[in-house]
Amino acid sequence: MHRYAHFREPTRIIISGYPDLSGTLLKQRAQAKRRFLVDTKDENVFPNRGKLKFDKLKETVTVRLHAPCGLVHVSVPVLDGGARSDPSQPVSFISADSFVTGVDVRVRVPSDLLWPELHGRTSVIADFSYGGAFYCLVSAKELGFENGLSKLNMKAIDTATRNLKSAANNNSNMAYIFEHPEHADLSFLYSVIVVDDQLGEPLAGSQSAESGLCFFADQQVDRSPTGSGVSARLVLAYAKGQLQLGESSTYHSLVSLHKHGSAAFVGTLVEDSSSQNVAPYPRVKTRVEGHASYTGASTFVVEAGDVLGDEGFLMSDFQHR
């Protein structure tokens, strides 16, 4: 994708137009993008399409993706001998190593960051783990929302997660929790996931289920259960003894709850890879699977001499300095 990086910035600025929206060349969610790599026949888009191997026994094609977190192995169910993806079957991926960095950590909340639902409390108990990015995992009730995620005040929970993330990021004593042992550029808290383990039903083959609301980057909300977030939650469940190797759990987003579970992800603990242990907790590899559908296709062009399209722009560029 580095070859096409010069397309991305103008696309993000022109198409999105807002600083809190990220744009990509493909607007489908991550699982659908993985299907697309099988379905495309355009080698200008995916030069290695012709090298993908079809597994006749499993009726899948495996795609190896080099992500910032490492190598991710994607399995795409296919039809017609691997010629096209099968939209009726879930796409899955095997994660890079996931690990826990903190269990039941007390996060001190400064007075200027306190939110009303704390009712005078000045700290929050949360867990921290890595599944491709660093996540803070905290129950809705711990944030002060006694009804969990079932009766949601989005504005209030947005404030709570924003302030919790700020409290954690600005506490120098917590820096070790977001320190990646191999990749310094990934050493930051990416997201807060608010968890409700009383909400949501397990899909077939799952031992348990829970729901989550993921606030990432600059408080964007993920409509999906978040693939790397599922990996982070799986390794946390493993570290706490709630799931064992080979067991699966269902992870819902608010969207999948309202769609009767059809958009949920199923996560499975695949392998304990603790030979490179991040003490005192284990490392694991996980499998995350979910259905993905295309929502459309579009083509962007930058004409010669287009002064806006060539470099793009942000409205913030025009603010008085």
N, C-alpha and C positions, 0 to 999 in steps of 0.2 A: 504493500500500500504506500510505501515511502515514495515510489515513483509517481503517485498521483496526489501527493500531499498538497501540491500547489492548487489543486481544484478545490480542496476542502474549505479553506478559509473564505474565499468569496462566496461559496455556496452557503456556508453557515451564516454569513452576514446578510446576504441578500434574501435568502429564503426565510430565515428565522426573523431577523430584524430586531430581536430582543436579546439582551446580554445573558438572560437566564435560560435560554433555549439552545441546546446543542443540536447541530445539524450534521448529517452524514450524507454521503452519496446515495445511500439507500435508507429510506425512512422506516422500513419494517423493523420489528423488534429483532433481537439477536438470533433467536431460533429460526426465524424466517430467512434471515441473511444466510444462514448455513444451508438451508434448502436451496437458496438461490445459486449457491456455488455449484450445486449439482445440476440445477435446471438450465443454467446459462450455457449457451453454445458459443458465446463470443469470447474468443481467447484474448481479445484486447482488454476485456474486463477481468478474466481469470485465465492467465496463460497456461496454468497447469491443469485445466479441466480435463484434458485428454489423458492425463497420467493417473487419474483417480481409479482405484481398484474396486471392482465389484465382487462382493462376497456372496456366492451363489447360495450357500447354506443359510446364511442369515438374511439374505436379500437386503443388504445394506451397502452403502458406500462410505468409506472413512475419509474424512478431511482433516488434515493436520493444520491447525492455525497457530501462528506465532503471535501470541498476545503479549501485552506488557508484563503480565504475571508469569509468562512462560509458555511452554508448548501445551496446547489443548487439543485432545483427540475427539473429533466430532463424528457421530454415527448417524447417518441419514438413511432411513428406510426408502427403498426405491421400487420402481415398476419398470417393466419392459427391459429387463436385463441391465438395469443401471442407467437407462437413458433419461429417466426423470424421477423426481422425488415422489413419495407417496404421501399426500396430504392427510390421509386418514390415520397415519401412524405418528407417534411422537418422535421428535428429534432429541438426541441425547448427547452429552459430552462428558468426558472424563477430565476432571479438573487438574490443574497443577496442585502442588502440595498446599493443603490448608492446615492451619494451626491456631491454637488458642494462646492469647497473650495475657489474659487476665480474667479471673473468675470472682464474682461478687466483690468487685472493686468499688470502694466508696469514692464517689466524685463530689468534691466540695463545690458548691454553687455560690459564687460571690453575691453579695447583697444586690448589686445592680443587675444581676441576671436571674434573680428569683422570679418565679411565675406564681399566679394566685392559687393554682391547684395544689401546690406544695403545702399550703396551710401552715406556714411557719417553719417547715423543715428546711435545713440548709445543705442537705446532701442527698444524693441519689445512689442506689446500688445498681451497678450495671456490669455486664460481661463484655469482653473484647476478644475478637478473633479475626483471622485473616482467611479469606477465601478467594483471593484474586485482588482484593483491596481490603483495607482495614475497616471493620464494622464495630460500632457500639450497639449492643443488643440489650434492650431494656423493656421491661413489661409496662403496659399501659397503666396498670394500677400503681406501679412504682413511681410513675410520673405524676400521679395524683388523679388519674381518670378512673374512677371506681367502676364504671360500666365497661371498662375495657375498650375494645374497638367497635362494639356493637352499637353504641350511640355516640357518634363521633362529632366533636366540635373541631373542625379542621383548622380554624384559625388559632384556637388555643393550643392544639397539639403541635402546630407549626412553630409557635413561639417556644413551647417547652423544648422541642428537639433542637431548635436553633440555639437556644441558650445553653442546653446541656453540651452540645458540640463545642460551643465557644468556651465553656468552662473547662472541658477536657483539653482542648487544644492550647489554651493559655496557661495550663498548669505544668510548669517545667518538671515537676516530680512525676508526671505521667508520661513523659516523652518516651520512655522505654517501651510502653505498651504499643506504640505505633512504629517501632523500629524494625524494619525488615532485615533479616540477617544477610541477605545477598543483594538486595536491590534498594539502594538508598533513595532512588527516585520514587519509590512506592511507600516511603516512610511518612505517612500522614493519615489522619483519620478522614476517611472518605464519606462515611455515611452513618446515620443513626437509624436503626430499624426498631420500631415499636412493635412488641410482640404480645399476642393474646393467645395463650395456649388452651383457652376454653372455647374458642371459636373456630368452626370449620370441621368438616368430616373427612376421614381418611379415604383416599381412593383405593381401589383394589390392589392388594399386595402390600399396603402400607401398615405399619404397626401403630402409627399415631398421626396426628394432624395438628397444625397450629396456623394462625394467621399473622400477617405482618404488614406494616406500613413503612415503606422505605423512603426516607428523606436523604437524598444524596447531593453531592457537590454543593451548589448554592441553594439548597432547600427545594430542588425539584423533587417531585413525587413519582416513583416508578409505578406504572400501571400493572406490571408483572410482579411475581414473587421475587424477582431479581436472582439471576443464576449464580453469580458469585456470592450473593448474600445467603442463598440456600447452602452453598458449600460451607460458609462461615458458621451457619446455624447447625449443620450436621456435625462438624468437628467439635462444636461446643457440647452438643448432646452426647457425643462419644466421650469427651473428657469428663462429663458429669455422670457417666454410666447410664444414661437414659436410652441409648441406642448401642447396639453391638455391630461388629463387622457383618456385612451381608444384609442388615436390616434397613428398611426404608421408612420414610416419613413423608407425609403430604404437606406442602407449604402453599398456603393461600395468600393472595392479595385481596384487597377490597373488591377488585373487579371479578376475580374468580368466585368469590363468595356470592356475588349477585348473579353470576352465571352458573350457579349450581355446581361449582367445582370444575367446570370444563376447561378453565384457563389456569388451573393450578399446576404447580411443578411437583414432581416426585423426586426426592433425593435419596440416594443409597450410599452407605459407607462401603467402599470397594476394597481398600487396602490400607493397612497401617504402614506408613513409610517412615517410621521413626528412627531409621538408621542415622538420619541427620536431625536428631531431636532438638526441638526448641524447648529447653527445660523451663518448667517442670511438666509441660504438657506434650501429648503426642502430635505427630503429623499424620494426616490421612490424605488419601485420594478419594474423591467422591464422583458419583455419576448423577447428573441432573438431567431430567427429561421433561419435555412438555410439548404440546401441540403448537403449531405455528401456521398462520395463514397470510397470504399476500393481501395487501389492501390496495395496491395500485402500482403504477409505474409511470415514470416521467423522465424527460430528457432536458438537461440544462446545457446551454451553449454560452460561450463568451466570444462575441464577434470581435474581429480585429478593429481596434480603435475605440472599443467600449471602455471609457475611462472609469466607469463605476464597476463594471464586471471584472475588469482586469485585476484590481486589488481589493475590491469590496470596501465597505465602510461600516462604522459603528456610529450611532447617533451620539454616543458619549464623546466621540472625537470633536464634536462641535460645541461642547460645553465651555463656558467661560473658565479659563484657568486662573 
